[in-house]
Amino acid sequence: MLRALWESKWLWRLVLVGVLIVVGYAMARAIAQISAEDFTLQPASLIVAFLCAFLGHLTQFLNWVLIAASFGIRMPLARSGKAYFLSRLGRYVPGKVTLIMMRFKEYNGHSRRAITMAMGVDYVSSWAGAGLIVLAGVTAAKGLIPPFVRYVALALTPLFLLCLYPPILKPTMNAVFRIAGRAPLEYFPTFPKMLGFVAAKCLGCLIHGLAFFLLLRGLTPIEFRYYLVTTGTFFAAGLVGMAAFFAPQGLGVTEGVLYLVLSAFLPKPAVVVGALVIRLVVNITELLLAGVFVALDKRYPLTTAKNDVLEIEDEPGAVHAESHRDN
């Protein structure tokens, strides 16, 4: 019965409708707050910010494709895009459980254990990439914070990267898996691959950060030397929002952190509007990409042959030898 329910199209349509309601609520709330503000936003800044947001999303998606492939999860690009962007909408629901469920559903036919491991690596690389951007932002905040804080952030960067070394990171992740009641990882990407995944995350962060900076610049004069500072603050706020499991996509929490930090050297109205508009820009572009990939998947249906997929069994200890070929 549970399997029939899991395979039910109506169930997942209801889940998708529920997710879209949550997204719509967040967007409606942002629009209402923006409408209450008195501001002037340069149209060119808004357009370029939208383009940067699209490019940032696509960069993160391509990185997920590479991470998934390292665990034997391969699908045509259109189907992968549909699976990635539709399931990402689940992160707007508090608790992040919906994201995991939707990712399992969209990658139906692939080992859930392989998907879980790939999502674990993706999550770690996301936190690491965002963390490095935060450290870069702190280092670049010359004249805004005490010099010793900047030097500490600079010194922490190589130590931060060292934590990605598999003999250090893998036991840490396995401890988290055990606490969550999951079997430990038998396979983990090599150190060069992890650095590559994190570098791609950093690139995506820098592009999304540019979207936010351009929005702020379209609202108030701001020198380009503050780009890394605003970007680092944006992702520090995002990390705090991710940790706030009670808030859908950190709604309210992220904006609060941005206001607290950026209002120290930028006009408060510009910070408030910029924080609200960037949320709308990110949400709209993500929804549009989900729609585009759904349409592409219908136009170019799944054609992956069975032997194109490296399988990792769901049972502990059953990772096939092929999945270790990168070690």
N, C-alpha and C positions, 0 to 999 in steps of 0.2 A: 504493500500500500504506500509506504514512504517513497519507494522508488518511482511509483506511478505519479505521486504528487510532485516529486523532484522533476520528472520529465514533462509535467503539465505545462503547456504553453500559457494557459490562463494564469497560473500562479506567477510566472515570471513577468507576464504583462502587468499584473497587479503590483508586483515588486517595482517594476520600472515606473509605473504611474506614481507609486508612493514616493520614489526617489525624486521624480520630476516635481512633485508637489513640494518636497523639502527644498529643492533647488530654486523653484519658483518663489517660495516664501523668502529665501535669503535674498534673491534678486529684488523682489518687491520691497523688502525692508530697506535695501540699499538705495533704491530709486526714491523711496519716500524721504529718506534722510538727505539725499542729494538735493531733492526739490526744495527742502527747507533752507538750503544754504544759498548765499548770494556770492556768485563767483563767475569768472570768465575763463573758459578753457579754449586754447587755440586749437582749431579743428585739425591742423597738420599734426600736432602732437598726439591727438587722439587716434588718428589714422595710423601713424607709425607705431603707436603703442599696440594697436590691434594686430598689426603685421608681426611685431616682435613676439606677442603672445602666441600667435599661430606657430611661429618658428620655434619658440621655446617648447611648446607642447609636442611638436613633431620630433624635436631632438630627444626629448624624454622617451617618446614612443620607440624610436629607433634603438635607443639604449636598452629598453625592455626587450625588444626583439632579440638583441644580441645576448642578453642575460638568459632569456628563455631558451635560446638555441644551445647555450652551454649546458643546459639540463635536458637536452633532447626534445624540447618543445618547439616544433616547427609547423607553421601554417603559411599559406599564401598571404601576401602583404595586406590585401583588402580584408581578409577574415581576421588577421591579427589586429588590424586597426580597429575593426568593429569590436572584437573581444576586449581590447585594451581600453578604448574610450568609453564604451558602454559600462564596463565594470568599474571604471574610475568614478563614475557618477555615484557609486555606492559610498564613496568616502564622505559625501555630504550628509550621510546619516550618522548620528552619534554612535560611537563604539566601534566603527570600522568593520563590524562583522558583515554588513551588507556587501561591502567591497569584496571580501573574501568569497562569499557565497556566489556573487555575480561572476567573479573571475573563474571559479570552478565550473559554473554553468556554461560560460562562454567558451571555455576550453574543454568542454565535455568530450570524452574519448581519450583524453590524456591523463596520465597518472596524477592524482591529486597530490601525492607526495612530492612529485617533481615540481608541480605548480607551487606548492607551499615552499619548497626550498628556493625556487626562483624568486618568489615574492619576498622571501627573507633576505636574499642577497640584494634585491632591488631596494628594499626598505633600508638596509644598512648603507648601501651606496647613496641613497637619497639623503639620509641623515649626515653621512660623511661629507658629501658634496656641499650641502647647506652649511655644515659646520665650518668647512674651509672658507666658504664665502663670508661667513660671519667673522672669522679670524682676519680675513683680508680687509673687511670693513673696519674692524677695530684698529688694525695696523695703519690704515689710511686716514684715520680720524685725527690728523695732525691739528693741534690747536683747539680741539674739542674735548679731549680727555687728557689726563696726566700722561706724560711720556712713558713712564714705567709700565703703564697698562698696555701701551702699544708694543713695547719691547717684549713683554710677557706673551702677548698674542703671537708675535713673530716667532718666539722661541718654541711655543707650543705646536706650531705647524708641523715640523718634522716628526715630533712625538705623536701627533694626531695621525699622520700617515703611517707610522710604524704600527699603530694599533690595527691597521688593515692587513698586516702580515698574517697569513693563514694560521701558523702555529699559535698566534695570539687570539685572532678573531674567531677561529673555528671553535675552540673550547668555550669561548664566551657565548657564542650563538647556541651551541649545544646545551649549555646550562639553562639558557632561556627556553629552549625547546623542552627540556626535561621539566622545568617549572610549569610549562603549559601542557604537560602530559603528552608530548609528542616524542617520537623516536629521534635520536640524534642524527645529524647529517653524516652520511658516509662519503659524500663527494663535496668538494668545495673548489671554486675557481682558483687558479694560480694567482700569485701575487701580482704579476704584470697584468693579468686580466682584471683583477679587482681595481688596480690603479686606473686602468682604461675605463672601467664602468664609472668610477668616481669622477674621472676627468670629464666624461660625457655629461654626468650630472652637473658638474660645475659649469660647463658650457651652457646647459639649459638654464641654470640659475642666473648666469650672467645675462642671458637674453631676456628672461622674464624681469630681471632687475632693471634692464635698460628700458623696458616698457614702463615700469613704475617711475623711473627717473624722468623719462620724457613727459609723463603725465604731470609730475610735480613741476617740471620746467615750463609746461604749458599753462600752469596756474600762477607761478611766481618766478622771478629771476633767480636762477641758481647756477653756480659755476660747475663745469663738468668734473672738477676735481672732487666733488662730493658724490660722484656716481657710485664708487665702491662703498662709501659710507651709507648711502640710502639703500643700496642693494643688500649690504650686510644686515642693516636694520630690518629690511623687509623679510629676510629669511630667518633672522632671529625671532621675529614676531610669528613667522610661520611655524617654527619649531615649537614655540610656546603654545600656539594654537593646536598643533598636532598632539601635544601632550594633554591638552584639555579634551578628554574623551567625551565629556558631557556636551560639548558644543559642536554642532555640525560644521565641519571644515574650520573650526576655531572661530566661528561667527561671534563677533563682539570682542573676543580675546585678542585676536590679531590686530584689529583696529586700535584697541586700547594701548598695546605695546608700541605701535607706530606713533600714536599721538604722544605718548609719554616721552619717547626718545627724540623724535624728529622735531617736535615743537620747541626743542631747546635752541635750534638754530634756523628754523623755518617758520613762516607765519602759520599760526594755528589753523586758520580756515583752509589754507592750502593743504595742510597735512590731513585734515578731516576729509576733505573732498577727494584728495588723491587716494587715500586708503579705501574709500567707498567705490570710487570709479575703477580702481585696479581690480577689485573683487568682481565687479560687473564684467570687465574686459576678460578676465580669466574664465569666468563662468560661461559667458557667451561663446567665446572661441572654443571652449571644450565641448559645449553642446553642439556647435556647428560641425566640429570635426567628427563627433560621434555620428551625426546625421549623414555626413559625407561618406564615411566608411561603411555605414549600413547600406547606403545606396550603391556604393562600389561593390560590396559583397553580393548584393542581389544581381548586379550586372556581371560580375565575374565570380561565380560560385566556387566553393571549395573543390580543389582537384588534387590535393596532396595524396600521394600513394601511401599505403601502409608502411612500406619499407623506408619512407623518408623520415619516419619518426623514431627517435631513440626512446625506448621505453624504460622508465624507472618504476619498478613495482611499488605498490602502496605498503607492502609488508616490510618491516624493518630488516635490514641486512640483505635486501634483494636488489641492490643496484647492479645493473648489468655491467659487465667489464667494459663495454663500449663507452660508457659514460665516464670512464677514467682516462680516456685517451689523451686528455690535456695535461695530466699530471706529469 
